[in-house]
């Protein structure tokens, strides 16, 4: 899967467009992703960091480090108690500091 992510990003960006891989990260439930609550509470996915690094993040990491992806889209859901768009460990520590991402992150719409 990481090779597919790299190829997709390189293909899109070779045409002058900005690639935006989604959903960063651990977006594994679309049905009832906001539960059935009228307040639209989102699903909170609990995943160990090791599992994230071994299963959920390799394609994103490859897109950043091998294809210099321009942007990334975070998910609707929460991850380990934090919305992914507000998750400091995910967006800043992992994506920017560890992987060297210099692009921008957008919320899923």
Number of C-alpha atoms within 10 A of each C-alpha: 10 15 14 12 21 21 16 18 24 19 14 14 17 11 8 8 12 16 21 21 20 17 19 25 23 21 20 13 12 10 7 11 16 17 12 10 9 7 8 11 13 16 20 19 18 13 12 10 13 10 11 15 13 9 11 19 21 16 18 24 23 21 28 25 13 16 20 19 27 19 19 26 20 27 21 23 27 22 22 14 12 16 19 25 21 14 16 13 13 21 19 15 13 16 22 16 12 10 15 15 22 14 15 12 19 14 15 14 7
